[in-house]
Amino acid sequence: MPAPPVKIQRGTATKRRPATRRRKRVHPLLRFLQGLARRLFFGGKTAFKLLLLAPVLVFMVAFSYNVDRSGLFQGALAPRRIVDLMLQGYDVTNFEQMDEREVVQLFAQDVAEAPEAIGIGSSRVLQFNRENTGVDSFFNMGVTGADVRDNMTSYYKMVSYGKTPKVLLWSLDPWVFYGSEAAFDERADAELYNEFLTKVLGVPTDYEEPDQVELWRALADPAYFQGNVDYYLKNRGQSVVTDDDGNTIEFNPVEGDPYEQTTTIKRADGSVLYDVAFRTQTADQIRTLAAEACMSFNSVHMEGFEELSDTQIQAFDSFIRYAQEQGTTVILVLSPWHPYLYEYLLTEPDAHKGFFQVENWVRQYAAENNIPLYGSYDPACIEGLQETDFFDGLHCAGTGIERFFPGVPQALQDLQNGTLPDPLAVQPRTRLEPAEPAGEEGEAAPEATETGETAEAEPTDTAAQEG
């Protein structure tokens, strides 16, 4: 069989790779402009999306800031409830359970306009109100047990919030001039006081400006926003308000006649109205409370008070000048102690050396600096003062205040006219004088009064409700 013809394999032509075109080189400037255009385009799209979200973010931040269930920015919920009610003109129940210092600071933060006058001091100032000061916008910033730190920082907070009062009424307690730790109250805000000393008076302390970055991040935290929404919906329109843990906040508007309440209440002007039973005690009951205060007198911030502290005197003077530089007129008040208590102190002057030095020093200071000064620690120096003008050994009632304080408008008028009472015309007793013929039972020996006349002395005051 014939063989098939041989197939000759010819070499196949190899594919040639097409010649690559040489790209035209882009000018560097053009490349830069193209990149910039791309960035602007995509950046604009992103910004537009963020812009659509901005109202939501702003709402979240504003809502969290205002509701603030954890009190990070607006303060604790219970004190905020109290301040909100007071700013609406309500008297508030349950005074004994209040954090008075927090209430004072939140008032400074939240009040819309500066009061014309404020009062500072311990509970011994808390009977000053809008009626006996004669100032419709007066607010009492006194707190129970106030020490010098409480006094100064209350005014400082008003100034720092841009609400400087025209008048500062300071009821001076003797321990303001005592330099020991015993003069300080553990409830006072030591950090705020250090801030005041460092930033205002230029006194070196260990104060450091707090880092607020982490705190403010909470405003944009969705979880905190959700918690605030839940809290708001739960308490909206409810007569009973709860705190962050669901516990009822027991601070509510006073119902009925405030003068007939069976518990102590906080008035809308910051003053305190004691319960009706405490306010209507007999002279014998008041005298008993005054007697109980005798043995514990030094325990009220005056243990070991032997002499005035130069440091505290300097702090006092610096604070007065600071207030005056803010345009504030300072009025000083020396609230009297119950006659029975004061008479007892006179029997042991060596045990109360510092106390008996305070008033004469304050009188000299007021005279040298033309500062209005009213009242006296010595009840015999106040004309017509009665036992029933006190609640106990430490606290003078409103009726007693009216016997020595003419009101803020009159004090300012006297200051302007140069007719202020001469502080040095009053000479408080600092030790027992030779016995004089006894008068009627319950009366004290007549002494010089603020008007230069004699006055009766009676007992009242107690350490139970310390100033």
C-alpha positions in Angstrom: 0.0 0.0 0.0 1.5 3.2 -1.0 2.7 5.4 1.9 0.8 8.6 2.5 2.5 11.6 1.3 4.8 13.2 3.7 3.3 16.4 5.2 5.9 19.0 5.4 5.5 21.1 8.6 6.3 24.6 7.8 7.3 26.8 10.7 4.4 28.9 11.9 5.0 32.5 12.2 5.4 33.6 15.8 3.0 36.3 17.0 4.6 39.6 17.4 3.8 41.6 20.4 2.3 44.8 19.3 4.5 47.7 19.7 3.5 49.5 22.9 2.6 53.1 22.4 4.7 55.4 24.4 2.4 57.3 26.8 2.6 60.9 26.7 4.1 62.2 29.9 1.6 64.3 32.0 2.8 67.6 33.1 3.4 67.5 37.0 1.2 70.6 37.5 -1.7 69.0 35.6 -1.3 65.8 37.6 -1.5 67.8 40.8 -4.6 69.6 39.7 -6.3 66.4 38.7 -5.5 64.8 42.1 -6.8 67.9 43.9 -10.0 67.9 41.9 -10.6 64.2 42.8 -10.0 65.0 46.5 -12.3 67.9 46.4 -15.0 65.9 44.7 -14.9 63.0 47.1 -14.3 65.3 50.1 -17.4 67.3 49.1 -19.5 64.2 48.9 -18.3 63.2 52.4 -18.9 66.7 53.8 -22.4 66.7 52.3 -23.2 63.4 54.0 -21.9 64.7 57.3 -23.9 67.9 56.8 -27.0 65.8 56.6 -26.1 64.2 59.9 -25.1 67.5 61.6 -28.6 68.3 62.9 -28.9 64.8 64.4 -25.5 65.2 66.1 -26.4 68.7 67.4 -29.6 67.3 68.8 -27.9 64.4 70.5 -25.3 66.7 72.1 -27.9 69.3 73.2 -30.3 66.7 74.6 -27.6 64.8 76.5 -26.3 68.1 78.0 -29.7 69.3 79.2 -31.1 66.0 80.5 -27.7 64.8 81.8 -29.0 61.9 83.9 -25.6 61.3 85.5 -25.0 64.9 86.4 -21.8 65.2 84.4 -22.5 68.8 83.2 -25.6 70.1 85.0 -25.0 68.8 88.5 -26.7 66.0 90.4 -30.4 65.4 89.7 -31.7 66.1 93.2 -30.0 69.5 93.6 -31.1 70.4 90.1 -34.7 69.6 91.0 -34.4 71.9 94.0 -32.9 74.8 92.1 -35.4 74.4 89.3 -38.3 74.7 91.7 -36.7 77.7 93.6 -36.1 79.5 90.3 -39.8 79.0 89.5 -40.7 80.7 92.8 -41.5 77.6 94.8 -40.5 76.9 98.4 -39.1 73.3 98.6 -39.7 70.5 101.1 -37.2 68.2 102.9 -34.5 70.8 103.7 -32.7 68.4 106.1 -31.9 66.1 103.2 -30.5 68.7 100.8 -27.0 69.0 99.7 -26.9 72.7 100.4 -23.5 73.3 98.9 -24.5 71.7 95.6 -27.7 73.7 95.6 -25.8 77.0 96.0 -23.4 76.2 93.2 -26.2 75.2 90.8 -28.1 78.3 91.7 -25.1 80.4 90.6 -25.0 78.4 87.4 -28.7 78.4 86.5 -30.1 81.8 87.7 -30.7 83.9 84.6 -29.7 87.3 86.1 -27.5 88.3 89.0 -29.5 89.0 92.2 -29.0 92.5 93.5 -27.8 91.1 96.8 -26.7 87.7 98.2 -26.1 86.5 101.7 -23.2 84.2 102.8 -22.4 82.5 106.0 -23.4 79.5 108.1 -27.0 78.6 109.2 -26.8 81.7 111.4 -27.4 83.8 108.2 -30.3 81.7 106.9 -32.9 83.9 108.5 -32.1 86.8 106.2 -34.7 86.9 103.5 -36.2 89.3 100.9 -38.4 90.8 103.6 -35.9 91.8 106.2 -33.2 92.8 103.7 -35.6 94.9 101.7 -34.3 93.5 98.4 -36.8 91.7 96.1 -34.1 89.8 94.3 -32.1 88.9 97.4 -30.8 85.3 97.5 -29.4 83.6 100.6 -26.4 81.5 99.7 -25.6 80.5 103.3 -25.1 76.8 104.1 -25.2 74.8 107.4 -21.8 74.7 109.1 -20.2 77.0 106.5 -16.5 77.7 107.0 -14.4 80.4 105.3 -14.1 78.3 102.2 -17.9 78.0 101.7 -18.3 81.7 102.2 -15.7 82.8 99.7 -16.5 80.2 97.0 -20.2 81.0 97.0 -19.5 84.5 96.0 -16.7 83.4 93.6 -19.1 81.1 91.7 -21.5 84.0 91.1 -18.6 86.1 89.7 -17.2 83.3 87.6 -20.6 82.8 86.0 -20.9 86.5 85.2 -23.6 87.2 87.8 -21.8 89.5 90.2 -24.2 90.9 92.8 -24.2 94.5 93.7 -24.3 93.8 97.5 -22.7 91.0 99.5 -24.2 90.5 103.0 -21.7 88.5 105.0 -22.8 87.1 108.4 -19.3 86.7 110.0 -18.8 83.6 112.2 -15.9 83.8 114.6 -14.2 80.7 113.1 -13.6 82.5 109.9 -10.5 83.9 111.7 -9.3 80.6 113.1 -6.5 79.0 111.2 -6.8 75.4 112.5 -8.2 72.4 110.6 -10.9 72.4 113.3 -12.3 75.6 111.7 -13.0 73.7 108.4 -16.1 71.8 107.6 -15.6 68.5 105.8 -18.5 69.3 103.5 -16.8 72.3 102.0 -15.4 72.1 98.5 -11.7 72.3 99.2 -10.8 72.0 95.5 -13.0 74.9 94.5 -11.4 77.0 97.3 -7.9 76.1 96.0 -9.1 77.2 92.6 -10.2 80.5 94.0 -7.0 81.1 95.9 -4.8 80.2 92.9 -6.7 81.9 90.1 -8.1 84.9 91.9 -5.9 85.7 94.9 -2.7 84.4 93.5 -2.0 82.2 96.5 0.0 79.0 95.5 -1.9 75.8 96.1 -1.8 72.3 94.7 -4.7 73.1 92.4 -4.6 71.8 88.8 -7.0 72.6 86.0 -9.1 69.5 85.5 -9.0 67.7 82.1 -12.4 68.1 80.5 -11.8 66.2 77.3 -13.0 62.8 78.4 -16.0 64.4 80.1 -17.1 66.2 77.0 -16.8 63.1 74.9 -19.8 61.7 76.7 -21.9 64.2 74.9 -21.4 62.5 71.6 -21.7 59.0 73.1 -24.8 57.2 71.6 -25.1 55.1 74.8 -25.3 58.2 77.0 -27.8 59.8 74.6 -30.0 56.7 74.7 -29.8 56.6 78.5 -30.9 60.3 78.6 -33.8 59.5 76.3 -35.0 56.7 78.5 -34.7 58.9 81.6 -36.6 61.8 80.0 -39.4 59.6 78.8 -39.8 57.9 82.2 -40.0 61.2 84.1 -41.8 63.4 81.6 -45.0 64.8 83.1 -44.6 62.8 86.3 -45.4 64.4 89.7 -42.8 62.1 91.3 -39.3 62.5 89.8 -36.7 59.7 90.2 -32.9 59.8 90.0 -30.6 57.8 87.7 -31.1 54.7 89.8 -34.9 55.0 89.8 -35.1 56.2 93.4 -37.7 58.9 94.1 -36.3 62.4 94.5 -38.1 63.7 97.7 -37.9 67.4 97.0 -41.2 68.9 96.0 -43.0 72.3 96.1 -44.5 73.2 99.5 -48.2 72.8 99.6 -50.4 75.0 101.7 -49.2 77.8 104.1 -45.4 77.7 104.4 -45.7 79.0 108.0 -47.7 76.0 109.0 -45.4 73.3 107.8 -44.4 70.5 110.2 -40.9 70.2 108.7 -38.2 72.7 107.8 -38.4 74.1 104.3 -36.1 76.0 101.9 -37.7 79.2 100.7 -37.5 80.4 97.1 -35.0 83.1 98.2 -32.6 80.6 99.7 -33.6 81.4 103.3 -34.8 78.7 105.7 -38.1 78.5 107.5 -38.0 76.2 110.4 -41.0 73.9 111.3 -43.8 75.5 113.2 -43.0 73.7 116.4 -39.4 74.9 116.5 -40.5 78.5 115.7 -43.1 78.7 118.4 -41.2 77.5 121.4 -41.6 79.2 124.8 -38.9 81.2 126.4 -38.2 78.3 128.8 -37.8 75.9 126.0 -35.5 78.2 124.1 -33.4 78.8 127.3 -33.1 75.0 127.7 -31.6 74.7 124.2 -29.3 77.6 124.9 -28.1 75.9 128.1 -27.4 72.7 126.2 -25.2 74.6 123.8 -22.9 75.9 126.5 -20.8 72.9 127.0 -20.5 72.1 123.3 -19.8 75.7 122.1 -16.2 75.2 121.1 -17.1 72.1 119.1 -18.6 74.4 116.5 -15.3 74.9 114.5 -13.6 76.5 117.5 -11.7 73.8 119.4 -8.4 75.3 120.5 -9.3 78.7 119.2 -6.8 80.9 121.2 -6.0 83.7 118.9 -6.7 85.1 115.5 -4.8 83.7 112.6 -2.7 86.1 110.6 -3.2 84.0 107.5 -7.0 84.1 107.9 -6.9 87.8 108.5 -5.0 88.3 105.3 -7.4 86.0 103.4 -10.4 88.0 104.8 -8.9 91.3 103.8 -8.0 90.0 100.3 -11.5 88.7 99.8 -13.1 92.0 100.8 -10.9 93.9 98.4 -11.6 91.3 95.7 -15.3 91.8 96.1 -15.0 95.5 96.0 -12.9 95.3 92.8 -15.9 93.5 91.3 -18.1 96.4 92.1 -19.8 94.7 95.1 -20.6 96.6 98.3 -19.8 94.4 101.3 -22.0 94.6 104.4 -20.8 92.8 107.5 -23.2 91.3 110.1 -22.4 90.0 113.6 -25.4 87.8 114.5 -25.9 87.6 118.3 -25.6 84.5 120.4 -28.4 83.7 122.9 -27.9 85.8 126.1 -27.8 82.7 128.3 -25.0 81.2 126.2 -23.1 84.5 126.0 -23.3 85.0 129.8 -21.9 81.5 130.2 -19.0 82.2 127.9 -18.1 85.2 130.0 -17.6 83.0 133.0 -14.7 81.2 131.3 -13.0 83.7 129.0 -9.7 81.8 129.0 -11.5 78.9 127.3 -12.7 81.2 124.5 -9.9 83.6 123.9 -10.1 83.5 120.2 -13.8 84.0 120.2 -13.6 87.1 122.4 -11.0 88.7 120.1 -13.0 88.5 116.9 -15.6 91.2 117.4 -13.3 94.0 118.5 -10.9 93.2 115.6 -13.8 93.3 113.1 -15.1 96.6 114.5 -11.7 98.1 114.1 -11.4 96.8 110.6 -14.8 98.1 109.6 -14.1 101.5 111.0 -10.7 101.8 109.2 -12.2 100.6 105.9 -15.6 102.3 106.0 -17.5 99.1 105.8 -21.1 98.9 107.0 -21.3 96.7 110.2 -24.4 95.7 112.0 -25.2 93.5 115.0 -23.0 92.2 117.8 -22.1 88.8 119.2 -23.0 90.2 122.6 -26.8 90.3 122.8 -26.6 93.0 125.5 -25.3 95.4 122.8 -28.6 95.1 120.8 -31.4 97.2 122.1 -34.6 95.4 123.0 -33.4 91.9 122.1 -35.6 89.3 123.8 -35.3 85.6 124.5 -38.0 84.8 122.0 -35.9 86.5 119.3 -33.9 83.3 119.2 -34.6 79.7 118.2 -31.8 78.2 120.3 -28.3 79.1 121.5 -26.9 79.9 118.1 -29.7 81.1 115.8 -31.3 84.5 115.9 -34.8 84.7 114.5 -36.1 87.2 112.0 -37.6 89.3 114.8 -34.1 89.6 116.4 -32.5 90.6 113.0 -35.0 93.4 112.7 -33.8 94.9 115.9 -30.3 95.6 114.6 -30.4 95.4 110.8 -32.1 98.3 108.9 -32.2 96.6 105.6 -29.9 96.8 102.6 -31.4 100.0 101.0 -30.9 101.9 104.3 -27.4 100.6 104.7 -26.4 101.7 101.2 -28.0 105.1 101.8 -26.1 105.5 105.1 -22.9 104.5 103.3 -23.5 107.1 100.6 -24.4 109.8 103.0 -21.6 109.1 105.5 -24.0 108.3 108.3 -23.1 104.7 109.0 -23.2 103.7 112.7 -19.8 104.0 114.3 -18.5 100.4 114.7 -16.2 101.5 117.6 -19.2 103.0 119.5 -20.2 99.5 120.6 -18.1 97.7 123.2 -19.0 94.0 123.6 -18.3 92.3 126.9 -15.3 90.0 126.8 -15.3 89.1 130.5 -17.5 89.4 133.6 -17.8 92.8 135.2 -18.3 93.3 138.9 -21.8 92.1 139.9 -24.6 94.7 139.6 -28.0 94.8 141.3 -30.1 92.1 139.9 -33.1 93.1 137.8 -36.2 91.1 137.0 -35.8 87.3 136.5 -34.6 86.5 133.0 -33.0 90.0 132.5 -29.3 90.7 132.1 -27.4 93.6 133.4 -27.8 96.6 131.1 -25.0 97.3 128.7 -24.2 99.7 126.0 -26.2 99.0 122.8 -25.7 99.9 119.2 -27.7 103.1 119.8 -25.8 103.9 122.9 -28.7 102.9 125.2 -29.2 99.9 127.4 -30.7 96.6 126.5 -32.1 93.5 128.0 -30.3 90.3 127.6 -32.0 86.9 127.3 -30.9 83.3 126.5 -31.3 81.3 123.3 -29.4 79.2 120.8 -28.2 75.6 120.5 -25.4 73.6 119.0 -27.8 71.1 117.7 -28.6 73.1 114.6 -25.1 74.5 114.1 -24.6 77.5 112.0 
